[in-house]
Amino acid sequence: MNVGFVSLGCSKNLIDTEATIGLFKKNNFNIVNDEEKADIIVINTCGFIESAKEEAINTILEMAEYKNKRCKYLIVMGCLVQRYYEELIKALPEVDLFLRIDEYDKLWENIEDLIKRDIVRKSNKKVNKKVSEITQMPMLEQEEYLNRVITTGKNYAYIKIGEGCSNMCTYCAIPYIRGKFVSRKKEEIIEEAKMLAKKGIQELIVIAQDTTKYGIDIYGEGKLPELLEELSKIEGIKWIRFLYSYPEGITDELINLVAKNSKIAKYFDIPIQHISNRILKKMNRKTNKEDIIYLIKKIREKIPNITLRTSLIVGFPGETKEDFQELYNFVEETKFDKLGTFMYSKEDGTPAARLPEQIHRNTKKSRYNKIMSKQQEISKKLQEEKLGKTYEVLIEDISFDGKYFIGRTMQDVPDIDGLVYIKNDMNEQNILNKFIDCDIIDISNYDLIARIHE
């Protein structure tokens, strides 16, 4: 039978999809990229915010149309299922199997039960976990991580070092969906990284909901620097980056490691969400404005060539004009290299959803536009400073007309940050998947135009 996959949401979700592809492949199913050729379609959903939920439902309905053609089974898994299991069973009879995250320890048993018995298996058992309960979800088995099928190309792969989150920010549904933060054992992560290196992966992207919490639950203290140091010793790995580092968990040890270790990207992704102390407190964030400003100053002093990325939320309940202006001024003064903004999404079961003074959508949209417009100005000026400089670029693709190679610098996260377009003046043919020094000759707001350094 042929199996097709649709993976929605974040890179952490993508790893679960890759592991599921590996399970099907191990059991002698054919993996296809065309839904019209699939006997089974598996959708891994996101349920983080309203727009993600809408995308998931629309995708399920779109894929259900293929059941009128070749598709025999439609399987839906992931965050949306964990969050709205009973509602989905009632609303989407087209789906043959819903798989909750808390069933991932029996992932293949459920799939096999559906396919081998050739029956529709929709469990009507009640989900006892209330939205206010935070439990520990089962993680995938080590074998499933090792057998996953990498879908991100030849050069980079994500490696998940923990599951869930225990930070309990008032706006976030992740703890209710994914459970408490649980670290993977260091030995298992190293084993997986070595497997990836043997497959030719040159860049590891270390991820968790908050990477700075790695190790605290199983080792009694944060072990992210130690883990990164071990990963950097693996032969074949050239670049390592880690994402989603909450400000209160960024230690001097971690900063010093990034400064000194040539394999670790000079890149901090620090989701601060806001800068008004009043709003940070309502969000149940574990830091304040003064600490954030001090941290950014310290990082920039110790690593002058650092790239700083952050994410913000505008329109949180009770955010006044003064709160927003404080955030806007902070963005203008700090000049982040990369910045993403979200409009606050009122999520079922979260404490923030019950707060008074919910902000009107039009106000949220206006504030979003102001922040992003200012960041566009900042980004353009920062891009201009790169003109004439030479960067090492990982070449990953070539344009249809062959006139440009397409790559990334160490300071660019795949699918999030900008690209480098390198003029193929010398009609080069053999530089794909290689690291090449390139001179920057032109810019756009987010991308760079370059020429191979002579």
URJO-V249825 format. One record per residue. N is the residue number from 1. RES is the residue in three letters. SS is DSSP state (H for helix, E for strand, L for the rest). PHI is phi in whole degrees, 0 to 359 (NA if undefined). OMEGA is omega in whole degrees, -180 to 180 (* if undefined). Layout:
<<N | RES | SS | PHI | OMEGA> <N | RES | SS | PHI | OMEGA>>
This chain:
<<1 | MET | L | NA | 179> <2 | ASN | E | 266 | -179> <3 | VAL | E | 236 | 175> <4 | GLY | E | 245 | -175> <5 | PHE | E | 234 | 169> <6 | VAL | E | 233 | -180> <7 | SER | E | 247 | -179> <8 | LEU | L | 250 | 174> <9 | GLY | L | 88 | -167> <10 | CYS | L | 275 | 180> <11 | SER | H | 292 | 176> <12 | LYS | H | 294 | 175> <13 | ASN | H | 295 | -179> <14 | LEU | H | 300 | 179> <15 | ILE | H | 298 | 177> <16 | ASP | H | 298 | 177> <17 | THR | H | 296 | -180> <18 | GLU | H | 299 | 178> <19 | ALA | H | 293 | 179> <20 | THR | H | 291 | 174> <21 | ILE | H | 301 | 179> <22 | GLY | H | 300 | 178> <23 | LEU | H | 297 | 178> <24 | PHE | H | 297 | -179> <25 | LYS | H | 297 | 179> <26 | LYS | H | 300 | -179> <27 | ASN | L | 264 | 169> <28 | ASN | L | 69 | 171> <29 | PHE | L | 269 | 178> <30 | ASN | E | 267 | 179> <31 | ILE | E | 264 | -179> <32 | VAL | E | 234 | 179> <33 | ASN | L | 259 | -178> <34 | ASP | L | 247 | -178> <35 | GLU | H | 300 | -179> <36 | GLU | H | 292 | -180> <37 | LYS | H | 260 | -173> <38 | ALA | L | 267 | 170> <39 | ASP | L | 277 | 178> <40 | ILE | E | 230 | 174> <41 | ILE | E | 242 | 179> <42 | VAL | E | 247 | 179> <43 | ILE | E | 244 | 174> <44 | ASN | E | 260 | -169> <45 | THR | E | 261 | 171> <46 | CYS | L | 248 | 178> <47 | GLY | L | 225 | -170> <48 | PHE | L | 289 | -180> <49 | ILE | L | 228 | -172> <50 | GLU | H | 304 | -178> <51 | SER | H | 296 | 178> <52 | ALA | H | 292 | 178> <53 | LYS | H | 295 | 178> <54 | GLU | H | 298 | 179> <55 | GLU | H | 299 | -179> <56 | ALA | H | 295 | -180> <57 | ILE | H | 298 | 179> <58 | ASN | H | 298 | 179> <59 | THR | H | 293 | 178> <60 | ILE | H | 301 | -180> <61 | LEU | H | 295 | 178> <62 | GLU | H | 296 | -179> <63 | MET | H | 291 | 179> <64 | ALA | H | 297 | 178> <65 | GLU | H | 297 | -179> <66 | TYR | H | 287 | 176> <67 | LYS | H | 288 | 174> <68 | ASN | H | 276 | -178> <69 | LYS | L | 244 | -175> <70 | ARG | L | 266 | -171> <71 | CYS | L | 299 | 178> <72 | LYS | L | 262 | -175> <73 | TYR | E | 228 | 174> <74 | LEU | E | 244 | -178> <75 | ILE | E | 246 | 180> <76 | VAL | E | 236 | -177> <77 | MET | E | 227 | 169> <78 | GLY | E | 101 | -169> <79 | CYS | H | 296 | -180> <80 | LEU | H | 298 | -180> <81 | VAL | H | 293 | 178> <82 | GLN | H | 301 | -173> <83 | ARG | H | 276 | -173> <84 | TYR | H | 230 | -172> <85 | TYR | H | 306 | -175> <86 | GLU | H | 295 | 179> <87 | GLU | H | 297 | -179> <88 | LEU | H | 292 | 178> <89 | ILE | H | 303 | -179> <90 | LYS | H | 287 | -172> <91 | ALA | H | 275 | -173> <92 | LEU | L | 232 | 179> <93 | PRO | L | 294 | 178> <94 | GLU | L | 293 | -177> <95 | VAL | L | 276 | -177> <96 | ASP | L | 273 | -179> <97 | LEU | E | 207 | 171> <98 | PHE | E | 256 | -179> <99 | LEU | E | 244 | 177> <100 | ARG | L | 281 | 178> <101 | ILE | H | 296 | -180> <102 | ASP | H | 287 | 173> <103 | GLU | H | 252 | -175> <104 | TYR | H | 295 | 176> <105 | ASP | H | 286 | 176> <106 | LYS | H | 234 | -174> <107 | LEU | H | 304 | -175> <108 | TRP | H | 289 | 178> <109 | GLU | H | 302 | 180> <110 | ASN | H | 294 | 180> <111 | ILE | H | 294 | -179> <112 | GLU | H | 297 | 179> <113 | ASP | H | 299 | 179> <114 | LEU | H | 294 | -171> <115 | ILE | H | 284 | -174> <116 | LYS | H | 293 | -179> <117 | ARG | H | 276 | 179> <118 | ASP | L | 56 | 178> <119 | ILE | L | 232 | 173> <120 | VAL | L | 275 | -177> <121 | ARG | L | 246 | 175> <122 | LYS | L | 247 | -178> <123 | SER | L | 288 | 178> <124 | ASN | L | 258 | -179> <125 | LYS | L | 293 | -176> <126 | LYS | L | 287 | 173> <127 | VAL | L | 267 | -174> <128 | ASN | L | 282 | -177> <129 | LYS | L | 292 | 177> <130 | LYS | L | 283 | -178> <131 | VAL | L | 296 | -179> <132 | SER | L | 276 | -180> <133 | GLU | L | 270 | 176> <134 | ILE | L | 248 | -178> <135 | THR | L | 246 | 176> <136 | GLN | E | 259 | -178> <137 | MET | L | 276 | 174> <138 | PRO | L | 291 | 175> <139 | MET | L | 264 | 173> <140 | LEU | L | 298 | 177> <141 | GLU | L | 287 | 179> <142 | GLN | H | 303 | -180> <143 | GLU | H | 300 | -180> <144 | GLU | H | 290 | 174> <145 | TYR | H | 295 | -176> <146 | LEU | H | 289 | -177> <147 | ASN | L | 260 | -178> <148 | ARG | L | 294 | -179> <149 | VAL | L | 262 | -176> <150 | ILE | L | 288 | -176> <151 | THR | L | 251 | -174> <152 | THR | L | 261 | 178> <153 | GLY | L | 99 | -172> <154 | LYS | L | 275 | -166> <155 | ASN | L | 259 | -175> <156 | TYR | E | 228 | 176> <157 | ALA | E | 210 | 175> <158 | TYR | E | 275 | 175> <159 | ILE | E | 226 | -174> <160 | LYS | E | 269 | -176> <161 | ILE | L | 256 | 179> <162 | GLY | E | 196 | -180> <163 | GLU | E | 235 | 176> <164 | GLY | L | 76 | -179> <165 | CYS | L | 203 | 179> <166 | SER | L | 244 | -175> <167 | ASN | L | 286 | 175> <168 | MET | L | 58 | 170> <169 | CYS | L | 298 | -169> <170 | THR | L | 290 | -178> <171 | TYR | L | 268 | -164> <172 | CYS | L | 255 | 180> <173 | ALA | L | 266 | -174> <174 | ILE | H | 305 | -179> <175 | PRO | H | 300 | -180> <176 | TYR | H | 284 | -180> <177 | ILE | H | 269 | -172> <178 | ARG | H | 257 | 178> <179 | GLY | E | 84 | 180> <180 | LYS | L | 292 | 178> <181 | PHE | L | 292 | 178> <182 | VAL | E | 229 | 179> <183 | SER | E | 277 | 169> <184 | ARG | L | 277 | 177> <185 | LYS | L | 293 | -177> <186 | LYS | H | 302 | -178> <187 | GLU | H | 298 | -180> <188 | GLU | H | 290 | 179> <189 | ILE | H | 295 | 179> <190 | ILE | H | 298 | 179> <191 | GLU | H | 299 | 179> <192 | GLU | H | 294 | 180> <193 | ALA | H | 298 | 178> <194 | LYS | H | 295 | 176> <195 | MET | H | 299 | 180> <196 | LEU | H | 295 | 179> <197 | ALA | H | 298 | 179> <198 | LYS | H | 295 | 178> <199 | LYS | L | 278 | 178> <200 | GLY | L | 98 | 178> <201 | ILE | L | 294 | -177> <202 | GLN | L | 254 | -178> <203 | GLU | E | 230 | 175> <204 | LEU | E | 257 | 175> <205 | ILE | E | 245 | -174> <206 | VAL | E | 277 | -175> <207 | ILE | E | 224 | 169> <208 | ALA | L | 193 | 179> <209 | GLN | L | 296 | 173> <210 | ASP | L | 212 | -174> <211 | THR | H | 296 | -178> <212 | THR | H | 291 | 179> <213 | LYS | H | 275 | -176> <214 | TYR | L | 301 | 174> <215 | GLY | L | 94 | -174> <216 | ILE | H | 299 | -175> <217 | ASP | H | 285 | -176> <218 | ILE | H | 251 | -179> <219 | TYR | H | 247 | 179> <220 | GLY | L | 84 | 178> <221 | GLU | L | 202 | 179> <222 | GLY | L | 295 | -176> <223 | LYS | L | 237 | -178> <224 | LEU | H | 299 | 180> <225 | PRO | H | 302 | -180> <226 | GLU | H | 297 | 179> <227 | LEU | H | 296 | -180> <228 | LEU | H | 299 | 178> <229 | GLU | H | 299 | 180> <230 | GLU | H | 293 | 180> <231 | LEU | H | 297 | -177> <232 | SER | L | 291 | -180> <233 | LYS | L | 274 | -176> <234 | ILE | L | 285 | -179> <235 | GLU | L | 294 | 179> <236 | GLY | L | 100 | 177> <237 | ILE | L | 274 | -176> <238 | LYS | L | 255 | 179> <239 | TRP | E | 238 | 172> <240 | ILE | E | 227 | 173> <241 | ARG | E | 226 | 177> <242 | PHE | E | 234 | -175> <243 | LEU | L | 241 | 174> <244 | TYR | L | 61 | 180> <245 | SER | L | 248 | -178> <246 | TYR | L | 292 | -170> <247 | PRO | H | 301 | -176> <248 | GLU | H | 291 | -179> <249 | GLY | H | 263 | -178> <250 | ILE | L | 275 | -175> <251 | THR | L | 265 | 175> <252 | ASP | H | 299 | 179> <253 | GLU | H | 300 | 180> <254 | LEU | H | 292 | 179> <255 | ILE | H | 299 | -179> <256 | ASN | H | 296 | 179> <257 | LEU | H | 296 | 178> <258 | VAL | H | 298 | -179> <259 | ALA | H | 294 | -170> <260 | LYS | H | 263 | -173> <261 | ASN | L | 274 | -173> <262 | SER | L | 291 | -179> <263 | LYS | L | 278 | -176> <264 | ILE | E | 270 | -177> <265 | ALA | L | 302 | 176> <266 | LYS | L | 282 | -168> <267 | TYR | E | 207 | 173> <268 | PHE | E | 241 | 174> <269 | ASP | E | 256 | -172> <270 | ILE | L | 241 | 179> <271 | PRO | L | 285 | -177> <272 | ILE | L | 267 | 175> <273 | GLN | E | 73 | 177> <274 | HIS | L | 198 | 178> <275 | ILE | L | 232 | 176> <276 | SER | L | 289 | 180> <277 | ASN | H | 301 | 180> <278 | ARG | H | 295 | -180> <279 | ILE | H | 286 | 178> <280 | LEU | H | 302 | 179> <281 | LYS | H | 293 | 179> <282 | LYS | H | 294 | 177> <283 | MET | L | 281 | -174> <284 | ASN | L | 62 | 174> <285 | ARG | L | 282 | -172> <286 | LYS | L | 262 | -179> <287 | THR | L | 217 | 179> <288 | ASN | L | 223 | -176> <289 | LYS | H | 302 | -176> <290 | GLU | H | 298 | 179> <291 | ASP | H | 294 | -179> <292 | ILE | H | 295 | -180> <293 | ILE | H | 298 | 180> <294 | TYR | H | 296 | -180> <295 | LEU | H | 298 | -179> <296 | ILE | H | 298 | 179> <297 | LYS | H | 298 | -179> <298 | LYS | H | 296 | -180> <299 | ILE | H | 299 | -178> <300 | ARG | H | 292 | 178> <301 | GLU | H | 290 | -177> <302 | LYS | H | 279 | -179> <303 | ILE | L | 228 | -174> <304 | PRO | L | 302 | -178> <305 | ASN | L | 262 | -177> <306 | ILE | L | 289 | 170> <307 | THR | E | 253 | -179> <308 | LEU | E | 249 | 176> <309 | ARG | E | 238 | 175> <310 | THR | E | 217 | 172> <311 | SER | E | 231 | -176> <312 | LEU | E | 232 | 173> <313 | ILE | E | 238 | 174> <314 | VAL | E | 251 | 178> <315 | GLY | L | 82 | 175> <316 | PHE | L | 297 | -178> <317 | PRO | L | 310 | 179> <318 | GLY | L | 86 | 178> <319 | GLU | L | 292 | -179> <320 | THR | L | 274 | 175> <321 | LYS | H | 301 | -179> <322 | GLU | H | 292 | 177> <323 | ASP | H | 299 | -179> <324 | PHE | H | 294 | -180> <325 | GLN | H | 298 | 177> <326 | GLU | H | 297 | 178> <327 | LEU | H | 293 | -180> <328 | TYR | H | 299 | -180> <329 | ASN | H | 297 | 179> <330 | PHE | H | 296 | 178> <331 | VAL | H | 298 | -179> <332 | GLU | H | 296 | -177> <333 | GLU | H | 279 | -173> <334 | THR | H | 282 | 178> <335 | LYS | L | 56 | 175> <336 | PHE | L | 296 | 177> <337 | ASP | L | 294 | -180> <338 | LYS | E | 225 | -178> <339 | LEU | E | 208 | 174> <340 | GLY | E | 240 | -179> <341 | THR | E | 232 | 176> <342 | PHE | E | 241 | 168> <343 | MET | E | 278 | -179> <344 | TYR | L | 307 | 179> <345 | SER | L | 246 | -178> <346 | LYS | L | 283 | -173> <347 | GLU | L | 255 | -179> <348 | ASP | L | 307 | 172> <349 | GLY | L | 84 | -180> <350 | THR | L | 272 | -180> <351 | PRO | H | 302 | -177> <352 | ALA | H | 294 | -180> <353 | ALA | H | 294 | -179> <354 | ARG | H | 265 | -178> <355 | LEU | L | 288 | 173> <356 | PRO | L | 286 | 176> <357 | GLU | L | 60 | 173> <358 | GLN | L | 295 | -174> <359 | ILE | L | 272 | 180> <360 | HIS | L | 295 | -177> <361 | ARG | H | 303 | -179> <362 | ASN | H | 298 | 178> <363 | THR | H | 292 | 178> <364 | LYS | H | 299 | -179> <365 | LYS | H | 297 | 179> <366 | SER | H | 298 | -180> <367 | ARG | H | 293 | 176> <368 | TYR | H | 302 | -178> <369 | ASN | H | 298 | -180> <370 | LYS | H | 295 | -180> <371 | ILE | H | 296 | -176> <372 | MET | H | 290 | 176> <373 | SER | H | 294 | 178> <374 | LYS | H | 295 | -180> <375 | GLN | H | 295 | 178> <376 | GLN | H | 296 | 176> <377 | GLU | H | 299 | -179> <378 | ILE | H | 298 | -177> <379 | SER | H | 299 | -179> <380 | LYS | H | 297 | 179> <381 | LYS | H | 293 | 178> <382 | LEU | H | 293 | 177> <383 | GLN | H | 296 | -179> <384 | GLU | H | 300 | 180> <385 | GLU | L | 292 | -179> <386 | LYS | L | 272 | 180> <387 | LEU | L | 301 | 179> <388 | GLY | L | 84 | -180> <389 | LYS | L | 272 | 180> <390 | THR | E | 250 | -180> <391 | TYR | E | 232 | 170> <392 | GLU | E | 281 | -175> <393 | VAL | E | 236 | 173> <394 | LEU | E | 272 | -177> <395 | ILE | E | 277 | -173> <396 | GLU | E | 240 | -176> <397 | ASP | E | 201 | 176> <398 | ILE | E | 222 | -179> <399 | SER | L | 293 | -177> <400 | PHE | L | 302 | -178> <401 | ASP | L | 274 | 178> <402 | GLY | L | 78 | -176> <403 | LYS | L | 278 | -177> <404 | TYR | E | 226 | 162> <405 | PHE | E | 272 | -179> <406 | ILE | E | 236 | -178> <407 | GLY | E | 209 | -180> <408 | ARG | E | 222 | 170> <409 | THR | E | 272 | 177> <410 | MET | L | 298 | -176> <411 | GLN | L | 267 | -177> <412 | ASP | L | 234 | 178> <413 | VAL | L | 279 | 180> <414 | PRO | L | 304 | 174> <415 | ASP | L | 66 | 179> <416 | ILE | L | 239 | -177> <417 | ASP | L | 263 | -174> <418 | GLY | L | 283 | 180> <419 | LEU | L | 240 | 173> <420 | VAL | E | 245 | 176> <421 | TYR | E | 258 | -174> <422 | ILE | E | 254 | 180> <423 | LYS | E | 297 | -180> <424 | ASN | L | 267 | -176> <425 | ASP | L | 296 | -175> <426 | MET | L | 263 | 179> <427 | ASN | L | 54 | 178> <428 | GLU | L | 294 | 180> <429 | GLN | L | 235 | -168> <430 | ASN | L | 242 | -180> <431 | ILE | L | 246 | 177> <432 | LEU | L | 299 | 179> <433 | ASN | L | 67 | 178> <434 | LYS | L | 243 | 178> <435 | PHE | E | 263 | -174> <436 | ILE | E | 232 | 174> <437 | ASP | E | 286 | -177> <438 | CYS | E | 227 | 178> <439 | ASP | E | 263 | -179> <440 | ILE | E | 279 | -177> <441 | ILE | E | 243 | 179> <442 | ASP | E | 200 | -176> <443 | ILE | E | 220 | 161> <444 | SER | L | 235 | -178> <445 | ASN | L | 300 | -174> <446 | TYR | L | 232 | -177> <447 | ASP | L | 252 | -179> <448 | LEU | E | 238 | 172> <449 | ILE | E | 251 | -173> <450 | ALA | E | 220 | 174> <451 | ARG | E | 228 | 180> <452 | ILE | E | 300 | -178> <453 | HIS | L | 292 | -179> <454 | GLU | L | 265 | *>>
